[in-house]
Amino acid sequence: MASFFKSQPQVQVTLEPDRPERILDWIIAEKCDVGLTADFPGHPAVHARRIPVRTVCILPPGHPLAAQDEIVPTDLRHERVIHTKADDPFFQSVQTAFQQFGVTLATGMETRQFGAACRLVAEGFGVSIVSVLDADEFGRTGIVSRPFFPRLHHNLDFLQSRLSRSSMIGLEFIDAFVASLSHARATWSLELYAKTGQGSLLDIALDTLSQGCAHAALARGTGADADAHRDKGRARLDAAVDGLRNAGLGENIVRGLLARAAFHRQSGNPDAARADLRAVLDAATRSEMRLYLIDARIEEALQWLTLPPDGPDQRPSLNAHSALEAAAALIKATGLKRREADIALVSARLALAERAPEIARTALAEAIRLIGEKGWWGLLPDLAELIETGGFDDLRPDLDRLQAAAASYHRKADAAWRVHDAYAAVLQQRERQRPAQPAGPSDAQLDQMLANPQVRAKLAEILTANGIDTPLDDMPREAQRDILRQVIAAQSKDQ
């Protein structure tokens, strides 16, 4: 939040910490712009954006388990575990993880917040499993953080009212906040799907979209490597768009189509690029997605610029101007400043196409200022290309300065990722050394068992003994199978 407020000094902010129920009331009553809570159950009047965050096991200073690279439930068999409240979804996922290892969770103390758990652990009252954000925040107290297996994540939800148009500053705040969580996001959805065939359709599709965009960026060069990245980018982006459609969220489908339209344009496939752009413009206009309309108009201008001036459409330059003017008008109407540098670069490209070098130089100088102020290093390849194409030698020192700043940023980021990758390699090695778990019965075998009246009678007794009043016959078939699986697993552990 500090970096956001530094870049937006004119913004007046009031922070009001309170219970999740009260935050929901404020959002519905439109008394606040943005709410932040955990494991939001949903409400028809509220739009929620969910960010899964990694969790770790935290230990008191000097704890014997600190010598391990990873903590599993069996390691905590005799430890007092400080946890969130019993009705909290995250606690239920922790409890399930312990049950999978046949370990009874030794509850020590309940607390509503991870911060309180961190303070208690620092004082030696027990151990806990918390968000990596809180663990990092309280690292100064001497607590020790270790990865926990099975992998668990804690869901952060950004809330906004559906009853009125979202404020642009609120959306920018959410984007900045989400970007600041990039190091903590749970990003194993593709790995999870590859191993188990399970995972959120949306998470898998968004991860695939990120891979597609990365390959598309690497495909902008020449040679065999660029061709290979182009093929992978096309496959990933097609899969991402299909996945986003299956997930059923229009906003994310538009994101995928925009990325694929840009890829097709850069790959020399104008018909496919126009088809995706038309779909974006139709959806964004119909649903009043003004933020995506800005991106769509910028992409439209770039597509017009790929057409030859003497082609079937004799007005590509004029149409590009119209698209840029539409994007600028939307930025002015919404107050969304983050695309101003993109517009400056496209304006420079358009001016060069029209043989107006001084206009191009002015636009590039503005782009240099914005990129330097905001750290939008992803725009540097376009900036470098335009400076080279226009022969603007007077702008090269500014480009060198920005490239040096970007290189410094990436060196720090790469160093952080090298540490992350080394740690991940250790965990993968431990994973390979973990004894294989015997496969359980198949669905067909479970159904055969459930057809036995004696088995059903036994399950009914177990349900009653555990305070579950719903008759077994009234439960969905999958729920019946899950109960039987748990009973079989428990009996196997007892033996």
N, C-alpha and C positions, 0 to 999 in steps of 0.2 A: 504494500500500500504506500510505503514511503516514496518509492520511485514514481508511482502514479501521481501522487500529490505534488511531487517536485516538478513534474512535467506539466501539471495543471494547477498552478498556484492560485488561480482565480476561483477555484472550486471551493465551496463551503461544505464541510462534511460534519455530520453528527453520527457518532458511533453509539449504538444502544444495545449492549449485551442483555439477553433475556432468554427465557425458556423457549423451546421450539414452538409451543402452542401459541405463545404471545407473538412471536415473529410471524407465524402464519396469519394471525388476526390482523396484524399491521399491514401485511402485504395485501390481503383481501380488501381491507378498508382503504388501501392506497395511502397509508400514512408514511410509507418509506419507499425508496426506489428499488433497493436490492436487499434481499435477505440471504443470510448464509446459515445453513443448518446441516444436519447429517441424517442420512437415510430417510429422506423425505418420502412419506408414503403416497403422495399424490393428492391433488385437489383440482376439480374442474375449473376453478377460477385462477389457477396459478400455473405459470410456466416454470419448469425446473430444468436446469442444466447440470448434469451430474459429472463429477470428476472423481474417479477411483484413485485413492492415495495408498501407497505402500505402507505396510506396518512392520514393526520390528519388536523383538523382545528386549525389554530393558531390565538391567540388573543393578544392584547396589554397587558402589565402588569396592573393588577387591573381591568380588564374588568369584567362587571357584569356576563357575560356568563361563566366565569371561575368557577363559583359555580356549574355548571352542569357537569354531568358525560359524556354526549354525546351531540353533536351539530347536529341539523337537519336543512334543508333549511329554514323552517319557523322561526327558531331562528334568522336567518340572514336577515330577510325580510327588515329591516331598516338599515342594516349595509353596509358600502362601502367595496366591495370585490375587493381585488387586485388579479389579475389573469394573467395567461400566455396569449400569443397572441391569437387573435380570431380564427386564422386558425390552432391552435395547437390541436391535438386530445384530449389531457387531458382537455383543456378548454371546448371542446365540450361535454365531459363526465360530467363535472361539471354542465354545462348549462342544460343538459338533466336531471340531478338529481334534479335541482331546478324546472324544468318544471313538473316533476312527482309529486311534492308537490304543484303545482299551484302557485309558487313564481317566480316573475320576478327578475332575477339576477341584483343587483344594482352594475354595474361595476364602479370601482373607478380609476383603473390605470392598464395598461398592462405592463408586463415585460417578458423578454425572460427566465429569470432564477428564480428558487425558492429562491436562496440566496438573490436576490434583494428584493423579496417579504417579506422575513423574516426581513430584515433590515427596510423596510417601516413599517411593523407591529410593530416592536419594538419601532419605533418613534411615534406610535399612528395614522398613516395615514389610518388605516382600518384593516380588517381581511383577511385571505387567507386560501386556502386549498393547502397543499404542501406535498411533500414526507417526510416521517418520518425521513429520513436521514438528510435532511436540517433542520427540526425542532429540532432534537437533537443537531446538530452542532451549532445552534444559541440559544440554551437554555440558554446560559450564559448571553444573552441580557435581560432576564426577560420575554420573550414571553411565553405564556401559550399554551400548546398543549392539545387538546381534540379529542377523536375519532369522526369521522364524519359518519353520516348515510344519504343516502345509501352508502354502502362500495364502495370506488373507489380505483383503483390502478394506479400507474404511471409506465410505462414500460421503463426499462433500457435495452439497446441492446449493446452487445459486438460484434464488427464487425471485420472480417478477410477476406482477399482476397481469392477467389476461384481459382485465376489464378496461384497460386503457392502453394507449400507445406507449411503449417503453421509451424512456428518455435516452438520448444518444450518449450523454455523459455516463449514465448507468451502464449501458452496453460496453462503452470503452473501458469502464472500471472493471467489469467482469472479464473482458478480454485480457486486460493487463494482469489481473489476479490469476487467471488460468495460466497465462504464459509464465508467471513467476513460480507456478507449481510444476513446471515441466520436469524438474529433477526428481519429483516425488510421485509422479503419476504411475499407476499400476499399468504396465504396458505388455503384459504377458498374454493378452487375449489370443493372438495368433498362435503362440506356442501352446497354449492350453487347448485350442481347437485342434491343432495338429496331433496332440497326444490323446485327447479324449473325445473329440467330436462335439464338445460342448463349449459354450461361450455366448456372450451377448452378440446378436447379429450386428447391432450398431457398432460395438467396440471393434469387432473383427473387420467390418467394412471401413471404419475410419482408419484403423491401422494399415489396411491395404491401400487406402487412398494416400496415406503418408508415404508408403513405399513407392507408389506410382509417381507421385510428385518428385521424389528424390531421383528416381530413374530418369524422369523427364528432364530434370535439370542437368544431369550428367550426359544426356543425349544431345546437348546443344553443340558439342564439338564435332570432330570428324574422325573417320577411321573405324576399325573393327569394334573397338570398345564402345564408341558412340552408337553404332548400329545395334550392338547387343543390349545396351541400355534402352534404346528406342523400342526394341521388341518387348523387353521386360516392362517398360513403362506402359506400353499399349495394353498388354495383358493385365497388369495390375489395375490400371484405371478402368478398364472394362469390367473387371471383377468387382471393383469398388462401387461403381455406379449400380451394377446389378444388386450388390449387397445392400446398398443404401435404399434402393427401391423396396427390397424385401423387408427392411427394417421399418419402412412406412413413414418416415419423417420428412416432410417436404423440404424443410430448411436444409437438411443435410444432403438430400438429392441434388439440390441446386449447387451446393459446394462441389459435389462430384462432377456434375455436368460442366461447371465453369473450368475446373482443372483439366477436364478432358478436351474441352473446346480449345484451350490454350495449347495443349499438347498437339492436337490435330493441326492447328495453325502453324506451329513451329515445325511440324513434320511435313508440311507441304500438302495437306489434305484439306483444301478449303471447303469442300462440300460437307464433309463430316463436321468441320469446325462450325459452319453456319447452322447445321442441323441442331447441334448441342446448344448453340447460342440462342436460337429461336425458342427452344424448350425452356431455357433459363429465363428469357425475357417474358415468356407467357406465364410461367409459374410465379416469378417475382412480381410482375405487374398485378396479376390476379389476387395474390395474397398480400400485396403491399409490403413486400420485403425490400424496403428502400436501400438497406445496406448492400444487399446483393445486386440491386439495380445499378448502383455505382460501379461495382466490379464488372457487371455485364456491359455497361456503356463504354467502359475503358477497353474491354475486350473487343467490342464492336468497332471502335476506332482503329484498333490494331489490325482487325481483319480487313477493314476497308483499305488500309495502307499496304496490304499484301497484293492488292489487285493492280494490274498495270494501268497507267493513266489512259492508254488508248484501247482498253478492253471493251467488252460489251456494255459495261456500265461506265459512262463517260464522266461520272462525278465522284470518284472515290475520295478525292481530297475534300470536297465539300461535305460529303456524308461523314467523313472522319471528324471534321470540325463540328458538325451537328451533334455527333455522339459525345465528343469531349465537352461541349457546352452543356449537354444534358447531365453529364456526370458532375460537372462543376456546380450546376444549379442544385443538384441533389445534396452535394456536400454543404453548400450554403444553407439549404433548408434543414438539414439534419444536424449540422455542426460536427460531422464526422471528419476529422482532419487527417486521418492516417493514410488516405489515398492521394493527398496533395502532391507528394513526390512522384507517384506513378503518373499523374496527369502532367506534371512538368516534363517527365521523360518522353511521354507520348507526344506532347506538344513540340518538343525538340525534334523528334523523329518526323513529325508532320512538316515542320518548317524546313528541314533538310530536303524532304521530298519536293517541297515547293521552291527550293533554291532560295531560301531566305535565311542565310547564315547568322545574321545578327539577332534575329528573333530566336533562332535555335540556341545561340550562345547565352542569351538572357534566360531562357528556360532551363538550360543546363546549370547555370549558376544558382538558380533557385533550387533545383534538385540537389545540388551539392550542399547547399545550406541545410535543407530539410533532412537529408540522409545523415549529415554530421550531427545535427541536433538530436535526432531520434534514434540513431544507431540502426537504421534499416539497411544492414549490410547486404541483404539479398538482392538489392537493386544495383549493386556495384557492377556486375557484368554488363548490364544494359548501359549504364553510365559510361563505362570504359569503351564499349563498342561505339557509342554515339560520338564521344570525344575523338576517337580514332577516325571514324567515318568523316566527321566534319573538319578534321585537321585543326582542332582547337588546341594548339600547343600551349597557349597561355593558361589553359585549365588543367594541364597535366600535374603541376605541383599540388593542386587541390585534390586531384584523384589519388596521387601518391600518398598524401596525408591520410585520406580516408581508407585506402587499402592497408596502410600500416596500422591504423586503429582497428580495422577488421581483423587483421592477422593476429594482433595482440589478444583480441577477444576470443578468437578461435583457438589460440594456443592454450588459453586458460580453460576453455571448454573441453578441448581434446585431453588435457591433463586430467580433468575431472572424470572424463569417460574412460580413460585408461585405468584409473583406479577402480571405477565401476566394473569394467570388463575383467580385470584381474580378480576382483572379488567374486564375480559371476562364475569365472572359471573354477575357482575353489568350490563353490556351491555345486556346480555341475559334476565335479569329480566326486563329491560326497553323494550326490544323487545316483551316480553310476554304481557306487559301492554299496548302496542301500539294498538289503535283501529284497528280492522280488516278492510281491504280495500274491498269494494264490488267487486265481480268478474265481469269482463267485458264480452262482447259478445264472443261466440265461433267463430271459423273459419267458421263453417257452417252458423251461423247467419249473420256474416259479408258478406259472399258470397251472401246470399239472399238479403241483403240490396244493395250490389253492382250491383245486377241485375236490380235494379230500375233505369230507365233513369233519374228521377228527382234527385236522390242521386248522380249519376255520374256527372250530370250537375253542381250540387252544389260544388262537390269536384273539378271539373275543374276550377270553379270560384276562389276557395280558393287557388289552385295552382298558378293561374295567379296572384292573388293579392299578393302572396308571392314571385313573381319573378321566379317561376319554369316553364320553357318553355316546358319541356317534357310532351307530352300528356298522360293523364291517361291510355289510351288504350295501350300505348307503355311500360308501367311499368309492372314488374313482379307482379303476383297475390299477393305475400306476401307483396310487397311494397304498393299495393293498400289497403290491409287490415290494414297495419300499419298507413297509412294516415287516414283511416276512424276511427280507434281506437283513434287516437289523437284528432280528431274532436269531437267524442263522449265524451271523457274525458274532453275536454275543456268546452263543453256545460254543462256537469254535474257539474263542478266546478262553472260555472257562476250561475247555479240555486241554 
